[in-house]
């Protein structure tokens, strides 16, 4: 059905793809940040650069929405999708800034596990978004969205284990507070990816 729309309106899908690609890039920088804290400033700057680029893509999408009479999918769905995708990048920026502001010099295996799940979730979002321009991909889209849900559940399990271990074993209250904040931010990234998957599922149900 999307082939009936004017070529210029395909730009929405191009913008979604650009944004999703930046989310993957930022999440990979977060893994490097968590794994290599001595170089935290370098990796933190990479995350921030991705976030700024993603902000520009978000603004361009909203401007296009305001100037386009006929949109390929519901206008509210476009706005909700791009702004929720942007939340993923904002949370990545929060992780990078929190690590630097709290002067965290060592993170845990659990933090790295959560960061890796963030990468997998962002890659799955990118895959789902790439399918979105053609509703013949509906089955594949729903399969990827189910994978995003599974990854979020994995992050929940890692989070619970990490918190339990933290409160049992960490005697330094300041470090406990710092690690708790990082765990929560990383887990929330997977929550936002799940939110994106739910929005995409709604789009598929409305248009397939």
Secondary structure, 3 states (H helix, E strand, C coil): CHHHCCHHHHHHHHHHHHHHHHHHHHHHHHHHHHHCHHHHHHHHHHHHHHHHHHHHHHHHHHHHHHHCCCCCCCHHHHHHHHHHHHHHHHHHHHHHHHHHHCCCCCCCHHHHHHHHHHHHHHHHHHHHHHHCCCHHHHHHHHHHHHHHHHHHHHHHHHHHHHHHHHHHHCCCHHHHHHHHHHHHHHHHHHHHHHHHHHHHHHHHHHHC
